[in-house]
Amino acid sequence: MKVFDCQRVENCFSKTALFQYGLPFKIDDPFLSQFEQVGNVTCYRKFPRPYFKIFLSDGTEIKGVLSDTSLKVNFLPETSEKSKALFEQLLTQFVREHLMSKE
């Protein structure tokens, strides 16, 4: 059972594979902190719409806005299929854990 929506996004400026993931909740600090286990998380809070970037070791880049329900993920073209599969497995785990913590 999928716990998120996924769709490919056109990216005419780069050769990366860009996807948008829709979540069943608004992104908050507890959800974001889960990614600190697996990557470098940077949050820019001084903007009117605070946003974040996460860099994973395989070159995957995740971007989003706090309190939004979606995030965009860039996968490197040479490893996109493998990286996407691993990311979706990780995202499924993090979404389920986050939903369970809210019950």
C-alpha positions as CSV (number, residue, x, y, z in Angstrom):
1,M,0.0,0.0,0.0
2,K,1.4,3.4,-1.1
3,V,1.4,6.1,1.6
4,F,2.2,8.9,-0.9
5,D,1.5,10.1,-4.4
6,C,4.3,10.3,-7.0
7,Q,4.4,12.0,-10.4
8,R,7.2,12.9,-12.8
9,V,7.9,16.6,-13.2
10,E,9.3,18.2,-16.4
11,N,12.8,19.7,-15.8
12,C,14.0,21.3,-18.9
13,F,17.1,22.9,-17.3
14,S,18.7,19.7,-16.1
15,K,19.2,16.1,-17.0
16,T,18.1,14.9,-13.6
17,A,15.1,12.8,-13.0
18,L,12.6,15.0,-11.1
19,F,9.6,13.7,-9.2
20,Q,7.0,15.3,-6.9
21,Y,5.8,13.3,-3.9
22,G,2.5,14.2,-2.3
23,L,2.2,13.3,1.4
24,P,-0.9,12.7,3.5
25,F,0.1,15.4,6.0
26,K,1.9,18.8,6.2
27,I,5.6,18.6,6.5
28,D,6.8,19.5,10.0
29,D,10.0,19.5,12.0
30,P,9.5,15.9,13.4
31,F,9.1,14.5,9.9
32,L,12.0,16.5,8.6
33,S,14.3,15.4,11.5
34,Q,13.8,11.7,10.3
35,F,16.0,12.5,7.3
36,E,18.9,13.6,9.5
37,Q,19.6,9.8,9.9
38,V,20.3,9.4,6.2
39,G,21.4,12.8,4.8
40,N,22.4,16.4,5.3
41,V,19.3,18.5,6.1
42,T,19.4,22.3,5.8
43,C,16.3,24.4,6.7
44,Y,16.0,28.0,5.8
45,R,13.6,29.4,8.3
46,K,14.0,33.1,7.8
47,F,11.9,33.2,4.6
48,P,8.2,33.9,4.5
49,R,7.7,30.2,3.5
50,P,10.6,28.3,5.2
51,Y,12.0,25.7,2.9
52,F,14.5,22.9,3.2
53,K,17.0,20.9,1.2
54,I,18.2,17.4,1.9
55,F,21.2,15.8,0.2
56,L,21.6,12.0,0.4
57,S,24.9,10.2,-0.1
58,D,23.9,8.9,-3.6
59,G,23.4,12.4,-5.0
60,T,19.7,12.6,-4.5
61,E,18.4,16.1,-3.6
62,I,15.1,16.6,-1.8
63,K,13.5,20.1,-1.6
64,G,10.3,21.3,0.0
65,V,8.5,23.9,2.0
66,L,7.6,23.5,5.7
67,S,3.8,23.1,6.2
68,D,3.4,22.0,2.6
69,T,2.1,18.6,1.6
70,S,4.6,17.8,-1.1
71,L,8.3,17.6,-1.8
72,K,10.4,17.4,-5.0
73,V,13.2,15.0,-5.5
74,N,16.0,15.1,-8.0
75,F,17.7,11.8,-8.8
76,L,20.9,11.6,-10.8
77,P,20.3,10.1,-14.3
78,E,22.9,7.4,-14.0
79,T,21.4,6.0,-10.8
80,S,17.8,7.2,-11.0
81,E,16.0,3.9,-11.0
82,K,18.0,2.5,-8.1
83,S,18.0,5.7,-6.1
84,K,14.2,6.2,-6.7
85,A,13.5,2.7,-5.4
86,L,15.6,3.2,-2.3
87,F,14.2,6.7,-1.6
88,E,10.6,5.4,-1.9
89,Q,11.3,2.6,0.5
90,L,12.8,5.2,2.9
91,L,9.9,7.6,2.4
92,T,7.3,4.9,3.0
93,Q,9.0,4.1,6.3
94,F,9.2,7.7,7.4
95,V,5.6,8.5,6.5
96,R,4.3,5.5,8.3
97,E,6.4,6.3,11.4
98,H,5.2,9.9,11.3
99,L,1.6,8.9,11.0
100,M,1.9,6.4,13.9
101,S,3.5,9.1,16.1
102,K,0.5,11.3,15.5
103,E,-2.1,8.7,16.7
